[in-house]
Amino acid sequence: MNHDGLSYPFAERTPESGSSIEVIPGVRWLRMALPFALNHINLWLLQDHVDGRDGWTVIDCCIDHPQSRDEWERIFCTQLQGLPVIRVLVTHMHPDHIGLAHWLCSRWNVPLWISAADYLQASISTESAFGFDGDRAARFFQAHGLVDPEALDQIRARSTYYSNLVPALPQSYRRLLDGMRLQIGPHTWQCIAGYGHAPEHMALHCASLGVLISGDMVLPRISTNVSVYESEPEADAVKLFTDSLQRFQSIPAETLVLPSHGLPFTGLHTRIKALSTHHEERLNELMAACVERPLNAHDAMQVLFRREMNLHQTTFAMGESIAHLNRLWHEGRLHRIQSAEGIFRFHHPPT
């Protein structure tokens, strides 16, 4: 199937719960359900050989949820060809990717591989509301124009949102670094760091197989969430993300991309261009909207997201709106002021 210049070689079939599909020899595709609007995550099994043992490397884990654990148990019984899990690798620290890492690592007595920045942010987030929900997050969004008392109360009440999905982490980890080459089975995979979506997201490229495990950095049909949170309130996340996309341009165009959401696809360069264009168009929309009046992030959210959203989606949309306004501010295309009531607004510089 072809769509938007991309080709989907597995469009006619996706893995059923507790099962897997071999996308190429030695690489298997799992899909697990999520209780969100984005209702699934793709996970990957790579045939491996570590310290004289044959087995599997797991790429990403799903949230910690009874259903997810049950699905993994079915995978262990039916999809591993009688071999053990010998390594767990996580692309980044968001709950759908790392939530069950502690359980998988303990279950098989194996190490977790992850970037240092994402391990440390996950460690903090399992023990506090730092950067996601709770009182600090409510104050941050309020300063950017979200003043609805009910929404703010709900954000304050979700102080354990991350830790409910990621209740624990392995006590140690093996560090992934940009450019690192990992031997997984007979093949070499190179780590590619990406920024703007997570602190230090790691994608994996295998040139010999012609495969890129893109994580959340390159998704086929939806745009990756690029947000700013109260832990780094002046971050330039959009620039970090779009600059990171360019690091994938050297990968051959015919590479099979295995994303965390959606279908495996080919057409990497086409998708990179489309994502870059998407963000530039959003920035231009905000510039045009600011001609009429200064905008806070809640105003900007009405420009960028023209649909009804629940609270979970609203927090993502607020983070994205702040990220795009920050990009224009850092670039000097907009100025930022803080009103007497503490609300940040962005406006065109005086001529």
C-alpha positions as CSV (number, residue, x, y, z in Angstrom):
1,M,0.0,0.0,0.0
2,N,1.2,3.5,-0.8
3,H,0.1,6.7,0.9
4,D,1.7,10.2,1.0
5,G,4.7,9.0,-0.8
6,L,5.3,6.2,1.7
7,S,5.0,2.4,1.1
8,Y,3.7,0.1,3.7
9,P,4.8,-3.5,3.0
10,F,2.8,-4.9,6.0
11,A,-0.4,-3.0,5.4
12,E,-2.5,-6.1,5.1
13,R,-1.5,-7.6,8.4
14,T,-0.5,-6.5,11.9
15,P,0.4,-8.7,14.9
16,E,-2.4,-10.0,17.0
17,S,-2.3,-9.8,20.8
18,G,0.3,-12.1,22.2
19,S,1.7,-12.9,18.7
20,S,4.4,-11.5,16.4
21,I,5.2,-11.1,12.7
22,E,8.7,-11.6,11.2
23,V,9.5,-8.4,9.3
24,I,12.9,-9.7,8.2
25,P,14.8,-12.7,9.4
26,G,15.8,-12.2,13.0
27,V,13.5,-9.2,13.6
28,R,10.0,-9.7,14.9
29,W,7.2,-7.2,15.3
30,L,4.9,-7.1,18.4
31,R,2.0,-4.7,19.0
32,M,0.4,-4.0,22.4
33,A,-2.7,-2.0,23.3
34,L,-2.5,1.3,25.1
35,P,-5.5,2.9,27.0
36,F,-5.0,6.3,25.3
37,A,-6.1,8.0,22.1
38,L,-2.9,6.6,20.6
39,N,-4.1,3.1,21.3
40,H,-1.0,0.9,20.5
41,I,2.7,0.7,20.6
42,N,5.0,-1.4,18.4
43,L,7.7,-3.4,20.1
44,W,10.5,-5.4,18.5
45,L,12.3,-8.7,19.2
46,L,15.8,-9.1,17.7
47,Q,17.6,-12.4,17.7
48,D,20.8,-12.0,19.7
49,H,23.8,-13.8,21.1
50,V,25.4,-12.4,24.3
51,D,28.2,-14.0,26.4
52,G,27.8,-17.4,24.7
53,R,24.0,-17.4,25.0
54,D,21.4,-17.3,22.2
55,G,18.3,-15.4,22.9
56,W,16.4,-12.2,22.2
57,T,16.9,-8.5,22.7
58,V,13.6,-6.7,23.5
59,I,13.2,-3.2,22.1
60,D,10.8,-1.2,24.2
61,C,8.4,-2.6,26.8
62,C,4.9,-1.0,27.0
63,I,3.3,0.5,30.1
64,D,3.1,-1.5,33.4
65,H,-0.4,-2.9,33.2
66,P,-1.9,-6.3,33.9
67,Q,-2.9,-6.7,30.3
68,S,0.6,-5.9,29.1
69,R,2.2,-8.4,31.4
70,D,-0.3,-11.0,30.2
71,E,0.6,-10.3,26.6
72,W,4.3,-10.6,27.4
73,E,3.8,-14.0,29.1
74,R,2.0,-15.2,26.0
75,I,4.9,-14.0,23.9
76,F,7.4,-15.8,26.1
77,C,5.5,-19.0,25.7
78,T,4.8,-18.9,22.0
79,Q,7.2,-16.5,20.2
80,L,10.7,-17.0,21.5
81,Q,11.4,-20.4,20.0
82,G,12.4,-21.7,23.5
83,L,15.1,-19.0,23.9
84,P,15.4,-16.5,26.7
85,V,15.3,-12.7,26.7
86,I,19.0,-11.7,27.2
87,R,18.8,-7.9,26.9
88,V,16.2,-5.1,27.2
89,L,16.8,-1.9,25.2
90,V,14.6,1.2,25.6
91,T,14.5,4.0,23.0
92,H,13.4,6.6,25.5
93,M,11.8,7.2,28.9
94,H,8.1,7.8,28.0
95,P,5.8,5.3,29.9
96,D,4.7,3.3,26.9
97,H,8.4,2.5,26.1
98,I,9.9,2.0,29.6
99,G,7.0,1.1,31.8
100,L,7.6,-2.6,32.1
101,A,11.4,-2.5,31.8
102,H,11.8,-3.2,35.5
103,W,9.6,-6.3,35.3
104,L,11.3,-7.6,32.1
105,C,14.8,-7.1,33.5
106,S,13.9,-8.8,36.8
107,R,11.9,-11.5,35.1
108,W,14.9,-12.5,32.9
109,N,17.8,-11.2,35.1
110,V,19.1,-9.1,32.2
111,P,20.4,-5.5,31.9
112,L,18.5,-2.4,30.7
113,W,20.2,-0.5,27.9
114,I,19.1,3.2,27.6
115,S,20.6,6.7,27.3
116,A,21.8,8.3,30.5
117,A,19.6,11.4,30.1
118,D,16.5,9.3,29.7
119,Y,17.4,6.9,32.5
120,L,17.9,9.8,34.9
121,Q,14.7,11.6,33.8
122,A,12.7,8.4,34.3
123,S,14.3,7.9,37.7
124,I,13.2,11.3,38.8
125,S,9.7,11.0,37.3
126,T,9.0,7.7,39.0
127,E,9.4,9.5,42.4
128,S,7.9,12.9,41.7
129,A,5.6,14.9,39.4
130,F,8.7,16.6,38.0
131,G,7.9,17.9,34.5
132,F,4.6,16.1,33.8
133,D,1.7,16.6,36.2
134,G,1.1,17.9,39.7
135,D,1.1,21.4,41.2
136,R,4.3,22.6,39.4
137,A,2.9,21.5,36.0
138,A,-0.4,23.3,36.8
139,R,1.4,26.5,37.6
140,F,3.4,26.3,34.5
141,F,0.4,25.8,32.2
142,Q,-1.4,28.5,34.1
143,A,1.4,30.9,33.3
144,H,0.9,30.1,29.6
145,G,-2.8,30.8,29.6
146,L,-4.6,27.7,30.8
147,V,-6.8,29.2,33.5
148,D,-9.8,26.8,33.6
149,P,-10.0,25.8,37.3
150,E,-11.3,22.3,36.6
151,A,-8.5,21.5,34.2
152,L,-5.9,22.9,36.6
153,D,-7.3,20.9,39.4
154,Q,-7.2,17.7,37.3
155,I,-3.5,18.4,36.4
156,R,-2.7,18.9,40.1
157,A,-4.5,15.6,40.9
158,R,-2.5,13.6,38.4
159,S,0.7,13.9,40.4
160,T,1.3,10.2,40.2
161,Y,0.5,9.8,36.5
162,Y,4.0,8.8,35.4
163,S,4.7,6.5,38.4
164,N,1.4,4.7,37.9
165,L,2.6,3.6,34.5
166,V,6.3,3.3,35.4
167,P,6.2,2.2,39.1
168,A,9.9,1.2,39.2
169,L,13.1,1.1,37.2
170,P,16.0,-1.3,37.2
171,Q,18.6,-0.2,39.7
172,S,21.3,0.0,37.1
173,Y,21.6,0.4,33.3
174,R,24.0,0.1,30.4
175,R,24.5,3.4,28.7
176,L,23.6,4.0,25.1
177,L,25.6,6.8,23.4
178,D,25.1,8.6,20.1
179,G,27.2,6.8,17.4
180,M,27.7,3.7,19.5
181,R,27.7,0.4,17.6
182,L,25.9,-2.5,19.2
183,Q,26.4,-6.1,18.1
184,I,23.0,-7.7,18.3
185,G,23.3,-11.3,17.0
186,P,25.2,-11.3,13.7
187,H,24.4,-7.7,12.9
188,T,25.8,-4.3,14.0
189,W,23.3,-1.6,14.9
190,Q,24.3,2.1,15.3
191,C,22.7,4.4,17.8
192,I,21.3,7.7,16.6
193,A,20.5,10.2,19.3
194,G,17.4,12.5,18.8
195,Y,16.2,15.4,20.8
196,G,13.1,17.5,21.3
197,H,10.7,14.6,22.0
198,A,12.6,13.0,24.9
199,P,15.8,14.0,26.7
200,E,18.1,11.7,24.6
201,H,16.0,9.4,22.4
202,M,18.0,6.5,20.7
203,A,17.0,5.1,17.3
204,L,18.9,2.1,15.9
205,H,20.1,1.7,12.4
206,C,21.4,-1.6,10.9
207,A,23.0,-0.9,7.5
208,S,23.5,-4.6,6.7
209,L,19.8,-5.3,7.2
210,G,18.5,-2.0,5.7
211,V,16.4,-1.4,8.8
212,L,15.9,1.6,11.1
213,I,14.1,1.2,14.4
214,S,13.0,4.8,14.6
215,G,11.2,4.8,18.0
216,D,9.1,8.0,18.2
217,M,11.5,10.2,16.1
218,V,10.0,9.3,12.7
219,L,6.4,8.1,12.6
220,P,4.5,7.5,9.4
221,R,1.1,9.1,9.8
222,I,1.2,11.3,12.9
223,S,3.6,14.0,14.0
224,T,5.8,13.2,17.0
225,N,4.9,15.2,20.1
226,V,7.4,18.0,20.6
227,S,6.7,19.7,23.9
228,V,8.1,22.0,26.6
229,Y,7.5,21.3,30.2
230,E,8.1,23.1,33.5
231,S,11.4,21.3,34.2
232,E,13.0,23.2,31.2
233,P,10.6,26.0,30.6
234,E,12.6,27.9,27.9
235,A,13.6,24.8,25.9
236,D,13.8,25.2,22.1
237,A,12.3,21.7,21.5
238,V,11.1,22.3,18.0
239,K,14.6,23.2,16.8
240,L,16.1,20.3,18.7
241,F,13.6,17.9,17.0
242,T,13.9,19.3,13.4
243,D,17.7,19.4,13.6
244,S,17.6,15.8,14.8
245,L,15.5,14.7,11.9
246,Q,18.3,15.8,9.5
247,R,20.6,13.3,11.1
248,F,18.6,10.5,9.5
249,Q,19.1,11.9,6.0
250,S,22.3,9.9,5.5
251,I,20.4,6.7,5.9
252,P,19.5,5.2,2.5
253,A,16.0,6.1,1.2
254,E,14.9,2.5,0.7
255,T,15.5,1.6,4.4
256,L,12.6,-0.2,6.1
257,V,11.6,2.0,9.0
258,L,10.1,0.3,12.1
259,P,8.3,3.0,14.1
260,S,6.8,2.8,17.6
261,H,3.3,3.7,16.3
262,G,1.7,3.0,13.0
263,L,2.9,0.6,10.3
264,P,6.5,-0.2,9.1
265,F,7.2,1.8,6.0
266,T,9.7,2.8,3.4
267,G,10.1,6.4,2.2
268,L,12.3,7.8,5.0
269,H,13.5,10.9,3.2
270,T,9.9,11.8,2.1
271,R,8.7,11.5,5.7
272,I,11.6,13.6,7.1
273,K,10.7,16.4,4.6
274,A,7.0,16.2,5.5
275,L,7.7,16.4,9.2
276,S,10.0,19.4,8.8
277,T,7.5,21.1,6.6
278,H,4.7,20.4,9.1
279,H,6.6,22.3,11.9
280,E,7.5,25.2,9.6
281,E,3.8,25.5,8.6
282,R,2.7,25.5,12.3
283,L,5.2,28.3,13.0
284,N,4.0,30.3,10.1
285,E,0.4,29.9,11.3
286,L,1.3,31.2,14.7
287,M,3.1,34.2,13.2
288,A,0.0,35.0,11.2
289,A,-2.2,34.7,14.2
290,C,0.0,37.1,16.2
291,V,-0.7,39.8,13.7
292,E,-4.1,40.3,15.2
293,R,-3.1,40.1,18.9
294,P,-0.4,38.7,21.2
295,L,-0.9,35.0,21.9
296,N,-0.4,32.9,25.0
297,A,0.1,29.2,24.6
298,H,-3.6,28.4,25.3
299,D,-4.5,30.9,22.5
300,A,-1.9,29.2,20.3
301,M,-3.4,25.8,21.1
302,Q,-6.7,26.9,19.5
303,V,-4.8,27.8,16.3
304,L,-2.7,24.5,16.1
305,F,-5.3,22.0,17.3
306,R,-8.8,22.6,15.9
307,R,-10.5,19.7,17.6
308,E,-12.0,18.7,20.9
309,M,-9.5,17.2,23.3
310,N,-9.6,15.5,26.7
311,L,-7.3,16.5,29.5
312,H,-4.5,14.0,28.5
313,Q,-4.5,15.4,25.0
314,T,-4.7,19.0,26.2
315,T,-1.5,18.7,28.3
316,F,0.3,17.5,25.2
317,A,-1.2,20.2,23.1
318,M,-0.2,22.9,25.6
319,G,3.3,21.5,25.6
320,E,3.5,21.6,21.8
321,S,2.1,25.2,21.7
322,I,4.7,26.4,24.2
323,A,7.4,24.7,22.1
324,H,6.4,26.4,18.9
325,L,6.1,29.8,20.5
326,N,9.5,29.3,22.2
327,R,11.0,28.5,18.7
328,L,9.7,31.8,17.4
329,W,10.9,33.6,20.5
330,H,14.4,32.1,20.4
331,E,14.5,32.9,16.6
332,G,13.6,36.5,17.3
333,R,10.5,36.4,15.2
334,L,8.3,37.0,18.2
335,H,8.9,38.8,21.5
336,R,7.7,37.5,24.9
337,I,6.2,39.5,27.7
338,Q,4.8,38.5,31.1
339,S,1.7,40.4,32.2
340,A,1.0,41.6,35.7
341,E,-1.1,38.5,36.3
342,G,1.8,36.3,35.4
343,I,0.7,35.2,31.9
344,F,3.3,34.9,29.1
345,R,2.3,36.3,25.8
346,F,4.1,36.4,22.5
347,H,3.9,39.2,20.0
348,H,5.5,40.6,16.9
349,P,8.5,42.8,17.6
350,P,7.9,46.6,17.1
351,T,8.7,47.9,13.6
